[in-house]
Amino acid sequence: MAIGPSSAEEASATEEAAGMLQVALGVHRRGDARNAAIIYEEVLRRDPRNPDALHLLGLALHQQGQSQRAVELIGEALQARPGDAVMLVNRALALSAVGRAPAALEDLDRALSIKPDIAQAHYGRATALQGLGRLEEAVAAFDRTIALWPKHASAYIDRGNALKDLGRHDAAVASYEAALALEPGNPTIWYNRGAALRALGRVGEAIESYGHALAARPDFAVAHHNRAVCRLLAGDYPGGFEEYEWRRKCPDFAENRAFPGPEWTGAEALQGKTLFIYPELYLGDVIQFSRYARMAEARGARVILAAPPVLHRLLRTLSPTIRLAAPDDAPPAYDLSCAMMSLPLAFGARRDNVPAQVPYLSAEPERIARWKARIGTAGLRIGVCWQGSTLPYAAAMQRSFPLAALAGVAGAPGVRLISLQKHDGLDQLGGLPPGMAVETLGEDFDAGPDAFLDTAAAIAACDLVISADTAVAHLAGALGAPTWVPLPFAPDWRWGTEGADSPWYPTVRLFRQAAPGDWAGVFGDIEAALKGGFHA
């Protein structure tokens, strides 16, 4: 049976729809998806099963952010043309946009089985694989895209991002530079290149790359933030802390808030004024930068320090006259406010004038006595903390080390390893190398509502702390305890790029990776330091 119009009237309507479809295509190709969609809808009123109109309306709606409706419309079109590779590719794009990457991959694989050399299909497949975390496969798919479409700048950019996530930063830089050859004024490429260069320890080049991004887009807040971090890492505290104020304009910065009233910039006199300090970032940051509350008090301010309630009991040891508040509870009256991470700028911080008088926090004496009695006095007691947060922001820093890396330290004569670890990483205690022992402090260790009270006391009961770059390292430094911190190749800015000393904590000694991932070398240095005679 023939398929087609059943009457001359239907044939006329179909011909008119075909003409309108050509008009809509012209509008669509000029980049006007909204008006093209209006015409496609009119075509479908005249010819409801027109697969081209269904497909193109779906594409136009996807381009306007209505990707779920696009999936449905292109699906209807595919019922008429199940072997149309272009329709499959466009439905895959819409599926990816609504978070259905596995279904998108199915469509793309079908499209490529029909027409193997569709560059857009390879690119869509690469981005879907990247979204699923299948990064090696994604890189291969980007390579195939680029072979078919050598001037596809986005493919080079996304390939660079996948390589960066794989830790292949040299290759990532090369991919970004290939993209820059095509789009030299693209700030996103310069920004991504800067991140890869920083991971390679090429901090000066990273600063320069962020500068190119900002030359193209001066209000690129995240680029300002990352350049600020690199400047701080390089030791430029005045310039770095000034540019770090851009964090407030970053869309994903958790604490981009302000409280009513004037902010303290450092220029205003504090004598007799009430200064409200509110917290930012994480517990370790609050521990590190709470020192500035005492400096403000020394200038004559009445200080109200907001902080997470779990830290209040510990922070009471800063000063008996500093008033503590919950993070979101602005006091009813104060003269000036200041974000915690803005305090170094207000105080004119330089590497050579960081307030590093320790201890500025202290453990409770009765807790110290209790944990000293439980831990005892035998051997060289080393408190250890190996695992930081597993949240995405922290995992990307690669600052945690495997507990087993301490096996050589554990085997040194007289050494006792005592776990200060809480939460993440405790599972590693069940898989220690033969002969390695780590003592634990029981279920009641810091089991109450307050954070770090027992940890602080246990640190006081130990001879040395070896901690990854976590809050425990900052706590030990604030307590003035001898502390060794093994650092990744690209450390957080506060530890700088070289040297064993920290401007923030005089009792902290830094051990640095010589190459990315080289924890064996770091712990070889630590073992040698122990053999050479323990000192902080």
N, C-alpha and C positions, 0 to 999 in steps of 0.2 A: 504494500500500500504506500502511495506517495506521501511524503511529509511536506506540508506547505500550506498556504492559505486555502481555505475552503470556499472563498468567494472573491470576487473582484474587489469588494470593499476592503477585505482583510489584506489583499495583496497591495492595495493602495496605501493602507495604513503602515504596512511593513516597509514599503518603499520610502514613505515619509520619515519613518523612524530611522532608516538607514542614512538618510540625508542629515538628520539631526545628530546622529552619532558622529558623523564626520565633523560637523561644527563643534561638537563637544570635545572631540579629540584635539582640534586646533586650540581651543581654549585651555585644555589640560596641558598641552605641550608648552604653552606659554607660562606655565606655572600657576595657573589660577584653578586650583583643585576645587575650591568652594563653588564657583559658578559652573565649572564642568559638572560637578555632582548634580546641580539643579537640572541641567540639560539631560544628564543620564537618567535621572528619575522620570523626566517627561518622556524619554524614549521608552522606558519600561511601562509607562501607562498605556502607550500605544502598542507595545510588543512585549508583554510581561515575561516571556521566557527567553528573551534575547540574551544569549550567553556573553556576547561582547559587552553589552550594556551592564549586565550583572557584574562581570569581572571588573570593568573600568570604574563603575560606581564604587565597588569595594575598594579598589586601589585609591580612589580619590578620598574616600572616608578614612582609610588607614592613614593617608597623608595629613589628615586633619585630626588624628588622634582617636578616631572611632574604630579601633582595630578589631574589637570583638564582632561588630556588625560586618566589618570587611571579611572576616573569616566565614561568616554565614553566607554572605552574598557570593563570594568566590566559590564556596562549596556548592552553591546552586549551579553556578556556571560549569563547574567540573562534572556535574551530573550529565550535562549534555556533551562535554568534551573531556572525558577522563584522561586522555593522553596529551593534553595541552601542557607542555613543559613550562611555558611562561606563566600560565595561571597557577601552576603548582608552586613556582618560585614566589609569586606575589602572595599566595595564601601563606606560604612559609614565613614571609616577612611579617605578616599580620599575626601569625601564631607566636612568633618570637616576641613581638611587642606585648602580647598578653601573658607572657611567661610560660608558654607551652613549647619549650625548646625541643623536647623529644618528638612531638608531633611535627614540628617544623623540619626536623632532620629527616623524618620519613618522607615528607613532601619533596624535600630537596634531593634526597637519594633517588626518588622516583623520577624527578625531572632530569637528573643527570644520567639515569639509565636510558632515557629517551633521547636526550641531546647532551652529550658529555662535555661540550665546550662552552656552556653558558657561564661566563665569568661571574655574573651576579649570583648564580646558584652556588658556585664554589665559595664566594664571599659570604653569602648567607649561611652556608654550612659552617664556615670557619667561625663566624660570630656565635652561632648556636653552640658549637663545641666549646668555644671559649666560655660562654655563659654556664655551661655544664661542668666547667673545671677540667675538661679533657684537653689540656693545653698543648701537649705534644701533637695531638691530632689536629688541633686548631692551627698550629704553626704550619703543618704540612698543607692544610687547606688554603691558608693565606699564600703560601708559596705557589700553589697551583693558580690561585686568583691572579697573582702578580705576573706569572708566566703568560697568562692569557690577556691581561690588562695591565701593562707595565706602568701606566701613568695613573693608577688608582691610589691616590695619596692615603685615603682612609684605610686601605688594606695594609699599607706599610705602618701606619700609626697603630692599628689594632694588633698587627703582628708584633710590633715593638712592645706593646703592653703585655701580650702573652709571654714573650721572652723575658720581660722584666719579672713577671710573676713566677716564672720558672727559675729565677735567679741567674739568668744568662744576660747579665747587664751589658757586657761588651757588645753582644749581638743586638740587644735592644737599641743601644746608641746608634749602631750602624743602620738599623731599620728606620729610626727617627730621622737620621740624616738623609736617607733616601727619600723620605717624605718631604723633608725641607727643600730638597732639590726641585721638587714639584710645586711646593707651596711655601716659599721662604718667609712669607709674612704671617704664617699661621701661628698664633700664640699658643694653641694647645700642644702643637708639636714641640715647640721650645720648652714648654712647661714639662712635658713628659720626658724629654731629653735631660732636663735638669734633675729630675728624680732619679733617673738611671745613673747619671754621673755622680750624684751624691752617694748612691749605693756602692759605687766603685771607689769611693774615697777621694774623688776628684772634685773637692769642694769648691775651689776657685772657679773651675769651669762650670760647675752647677750654678754658682751665683751669676756668672756671665750669661748662661742660658736663660735663667729666669729673667735677667735683665732684658733680653731680646723679647721674651713673652710680654713683658710690661711695656716695652717700647711700642709694641703693636696694640696692646690693650691696657692702658694705664690703670683701669679700675679692676683688674684681674686679682681679686682679693686673695684667692688661694695661692697664686703665684707670689704675691707679696709675703704671705705667711711662710711659704716654704723657703723663699729667699732669706727671710728673717732668721729662720731656724739655721740655715747654712751659715749666715753671718755670725750667729751666736756660736755655732760649732767651731768656726774659724777663730773665735776669740774676740770678735768685734761686738762687745756688749753694748756700747752706746748706740751704734747704728742698728744692731740687731734688735734690741729691746724697743727702739723707736718704731721700727717697721713691724715688729710683732703686734703692734696695736691693730693691724689689719685683721687679726684673727676675729675680731668682733663682727666683721662683715662677711666672714666665711659662712656659707649656708649650712654646713654640717657641724659648725662649732657648737658644742653642747651648751656653752655658757654665754652665748651672745646676748646678754641682757644688761640692763643698767637699772639702777635704783634712782628714785627722785632726788633732786638736790644736786648741788655742784660736786664735781669730781675733783679729788685732790691730784694735782699734777706734779707736786714737789715744790712748786713756786710759792704756794700759800703757807703762811706760818701755822704751825700746829699747836703752839703753846696755848693751853686753855681751851682748845677745840675738841669736840668729839668726832673721832674718825671711825667710820663704819667700813670694815674690810670684808668683802664677800668672796667666797671661794670659787675656784675654777679647776677644771680637769679632775684629777684623781687623788686618792689618798696620799700617795707618795709626794705629789706636788704640794699638797697642803702641809705635809710634814716639812718639806724643804723650805717653803717660802713663808711659813709662819714666823720664822726668825725676824721678819721685817715688822711684825706687830710689836715686838719688843723695841725695835729701833724707833718706831713712831712714838711709843710711850716715853722713850728716853728724850724725845724732842718736846715733851710736854703735853702730848695728846692723851685724852681719855679714849681708850681703844675698845671698840666692840668688834670682836672677830667672829664672823659667821663661819661655820664649818659643819661637816656631817656629824650628826649626834654621836656616832660610834667613836669619834675621835675626841669628844669633849673632855673626857676624864684624863686622857693623855695630855691634851693641850692646856689643861689647867696648870701644868707644871711650868709653862712658859713664864707666867707672872701671876701673882695672886690678885693683881688689880686689873687684869685684862678680862673684860666681860665676854662670855661666849653666847652665841645665838645659833639657831638653826639656819640652814642655807637660805631659805626663802622668807625668813622672818625679818624684814627690815624693822629696825627699832623705831619707835614713835618719833624720836627726835635725835638728830645728829647734825653736825655742821658740814661735814665733807664725807664723801665715800670714795672707795678705791677698790678696783678688782685686784685680787691677790697677785695675778701675773703681771699687773702693771706696777707693782711696788718697786721692782728693781729699776724701772725707768724713772719713777718719781724720785728715788733715792740716788740717781746718777750712777748706777752700778758700772764698774769696770772690773776686769779680771783681777786687778791688783787691789780692789777695795771691797770685795765681797765680804759681808759680815760673817766671818767664819769662826767666831768664838764658840767653842763647844765645851761642855754640853749646854744646849739651850732647852732640852727636854730631859726628863729624868723618870726613872722607874720608881714605883712605890716601895719604900723600904721593907715593909712586911712581906711583899711579894718576892723581893730579892732574897730575903732570908729563906722563904719557903722553897724557892726553886734552887737556891744554892744547896739546901739540905737534900733535895731530891736528886739533883745532878751529881753532887759530891765534888771532891777535890782531886780525884785521881786523874792522871794523864794530862795531855794537852787537849783541852775541851774546845772543839771547833763547832760552833753553831752554823748550820748550812741551810740555805734556801735556794732552790734550783729552778723553780718554775714560776714565771710571771703569769699574768692574766692570759687566758686563751681567747679573749675577745678579738675580733678582726684587727682593730687598730694596733693591739699589742703583739699579736702573732706575727704581723708583718715586720716588726722590728727585729725578730729573730734573736732576742736577748736571753731567752731561757737556754739552759744547757742540760744535757742528760745527767741524771744523778750518778749514773755509772761512770761518768768522766772523773768522778772523785775517787775512783778505786785506788789510784796510786797514793793519794793523800791519806786515804783510810789505812793503807798498808804501812805507812811510816811508823817507826817505833813510838809507842806511847800515845798515838793519836786516837781520840774518840770523836766520832762524828755524831752530832746531836741535831736532829731535825727541828727546824723552825718553820717548816712548811705547813701551810693550811690550804685546804680546798684542792685546786688543780695541782696535779703532779704527784699526789700521794700514792697513786697506783704503781709508781716506779719502785716503791719500797718492796714490792713483791717480786721484782725481777732483778735483784742485785747480782753482780758477778760472784762466783764462788769465793768465799773468804772475806767478802766485804760486809761490814756491819754498820748500820746506822741506828742509833738509839732514838726512840720516839718518846714523847712526853705525856702521852695518855689522852684520853677522850676529853678530859677537863681543861686541856691546854687552850686558853683563849676561847672558851666555850660560852662565855657570857655575852651580854649585849654590847660590851665595849671592845673596841679593836686594839690589839697590840699591847695590852697591859701585861699579860703573861710573857709575851714575846720580849718586851723591854726588860723584864726581870730576868728571863732566861739569858738574854744577851749579857746582862751584868754578871751572870753566873758562869759565862764562858770566857776563855782566854782570847778567842779570835772568832770573827764571823766571816764566812765566805758566802756571799750572796750574789745571785744574778741581779741585774738592774731592775729591782722591784722596790716596793715600799719598804721592805725589810732593810735593804741597803741604806735607804735614806734615814730610817729610824736609827739604825746602828750608828750612822754618821752623826745624827743629831744628838745621840747619847754620848758621843765622844769615845765610842768603843773601837778597838782595833778591827778594821774591816778590810777584806780584800774583795774586789769586784771584778770578775771576769767579764770582759766586754766583747761584743761582736765587732766585726771589721768596720761596720758603719754604725758607730754608737749614737746614742741620743746626744743632743747638743750640749747638755750640761757637763758631759765628761770630756769635751774637747777632742782633738784629733791626735794628740800625742802626749807622751809623758806618763809617769806613774802617779802623779799627784793630782788632787782635786782642789780647785780654789774654794769649793763649797764646804769641804769636810777635811780638816787637817789629819784626821786619823784614818782616812781611807786611802788604800793603795790600789791602783788600777793595773789590770793585766789585760793586754790587748791582743786580739787575733792579728796575726801577720797576713792572713789571707781569709777571704770569706769562708765561713764554716769550719775554720781550723781550731776547734776546741781542744784537740789533742795537744797542739802547740801551747795553748794558753795554760793547760793544766800541767804540762811539762815544766813550764816556767814557775808555776805555783809550787810544784814538788821540789824544784831546785831551790826556791826561796825558803821553803821549810827546812831543807837540809842545811842551808847556809846559816841557819839560826833565825828563829822567829822574831820578827819585828813588824810593827804596824805599817 
